Amino acid sequence: MQLFLEAQVARLAHDKFGGEEQLQEHQRARADAKLQSKLRRREEEKAKEQKEAARLARIKQRIEGERAAAASGAAAEASEEEEI
């Protein structure tokens, strides 16, 4: 593990980024990129949830349609048996 003096860190940051303002700008840009990444991921998750909800709604509608068709078919068969 290496420990650095604050002056060494400040000098290295100044050499790398060209000054305090550029360092702060770099940090701000990284924070903005991180925030944008989180927002994009959240939007993707939301879209995925909506897509799944729509898929489940279609399945539910299909099942209800099949049940209704089966019930009406059973009712039709029952009325035919009564007529015979």
DAHU-V700612 format. One record per residue. N is the residue number from 1. SS is DSSP state (@ for helix, = for strand, . for the rest). PSI is psi as a letter, one per 30 degrees, with the letter a starting at -180 (NA if undefined). D_FIRST is the distance of its C-alpha to the first C-alpha in Angstrom with 1 decimal. Layout:
n = {N | N}
ss = {SS | SS}
psi = {PSI | PSI}
d_first = {D_FIRST | D_FIRST}
This chain:
n = {1 | 2 | 3 | 4 | 5 | 6 | 7 | 8 | 9 | 10 | 11 | 12 | 13 | 14 | 15 | 16 | 17 | 18 | 19 | 20 | 21 | 22 | 23 | 24 | 25 | 26 | 27 | 28 | 29 | 30 | 31 | 32 | 33 | 34 | 35 | 36 | 37 | 38 | 39 | 40 | 41 | 42 | 43 | 44 | 45 | 46 | 47 | 48 | 49 | 50 | 51 | 52 | 53 | 54 | 55 | 56 | 57 | 58 | 59 | 60 | 61 | 62 | 63 | 64 | 65 | 66 | 67 | 68 | 69 | 70 | 71 | 72 | 73 | 74 | 75 | 76 | 77 | 78 | 79 | 80 | 81 | 82 | 83 | 84}
ss = {. | . | . | . | . | @ | @ | @ | @ | @ | @ | @ | @ | @ | @ | @ | @ | . | . | @ | @ | @ | @ | @ | @ | @ | @ | @ | @ | @ | @ | @ | @ | @ | @ | @ | @ | @ | @ | @ | @ | @ | @ | @ | @ | @ | @ | @ | @ | @ | @ | @ | @ | @ | @ | @ | @ | @ | @ | @ | @ | @ | @ | @ | @ | @ | @ | @ | @ | @ | @ | @ | @ | @ | @ | @ | @ | @ | @ | @ | @ | @ | @ | .}
psi = {k | k | k | k | l | e | e | e | e | e | e | e | e | e | e | e | f | g | l | e | e | e | e | e | e | e | e | e | e | e | e | e | e | e | e | e | e | e | e | e | e | e | e | e | e | e | e | e | e | e | e | e | e | e | e | e | e | e | e | e | e | e | e | e | e | e | e | e | e | e | e | e | e | e | e | e | e | e | e | e | e | e | f | NA}
d_first = {0.0 | 3.8 | 6.7 | 10.1 | 13.5 | 15.9 | 18.2 | 15.9 | 15.4 | 19.1 | 20.1 | 18.2 | 19.8 | 23.1 | 22.9 | 22.1 | 24.6 | 27.0 | 26.9 | 26.4 | 29.3 | 28.1 | 24.6 | 26.4 | 28.8 | 26.0 | 24.5 | 28.1 | 28.8 | 25.8 | 26.9 | 30.5 | 29.6 | 27.8 | 30.9 | 33.3 | 31.5 | 31.9 | 35.5 | 36.3 | 34.9 | 37.0 | 40.0 | 39.6 | 39.4 | 42.4 | 44.4 | 43.5 | 44.7 | 47.9 | 48.5 | 48.2 | 50.5 | 53.0 | 52.9 | 53.5 | 56.3 | 58.0 | 57.8 | 59.2 | 62.0 | 62.8 | 63.0 | 65.2 | 67.4 | 67.8 | 68.6 | 71.2 | 72.7 | 72.9 | 74.4 | 77.0 | 77.7 | 78.3 | 80.5 | 82.5 | 83.0 | 84.1 | 86.7 | 87.9 | 88.4 | 90.4 | 92.7 | 93.5}
